[in-house]
Amino acid sequence: MCCAVLISAAAPELKIAAPGLTLNGLDEKLSSPFTDHLAQRFEGVRVITSRDIAALLGLQRQAQLLACGDAAANCMAELGNALGVDGVLIGDVVKLGRVVQLNLRIIDP
C-alpha cells in the first residue's frame, strides 16, 4: 500500500506592528482610532495595533518601549523584536489648514 503525500508550503504571514500614529494639529485621542482604521486596510497582512501590544506586553514594558521620544528608530526596532514582527509602521497625521497629510513608513526591526 502506497500513499502520495501532498505538502503545501503556504506563504508565511506578514506581521506589522503599528503602535500608533503621531498627530499634529489634531486631537491626540484620535491616534488610536486612526491607527485601527488604517490597520484594517492592510489585506493579507496581520497588523498588531497598540491595543494588541498592550495585551501582549506588560503595561510597564509597553510604557518603556513607547516612551522613546523622537529617537524612535532603536526603540521601534526593540518593540518589533519583542513582538516578533517583520516591520514596524510609524507615521504621523498632520493637519495644515484644510489639508490633512498622512506620512507613513515601515522600518525593519
Secondary structure, DSSP 8 states (H G I E B T S, - for coil): -------------EEEEE---EEESS-GGGHHHHHHHHHTT-TTEEEEEHHHHHHHS-HHHHHHHH--TT-HHHHHHHHHHHHT-SEEEEEEEEEETTEEEEEEEEE--
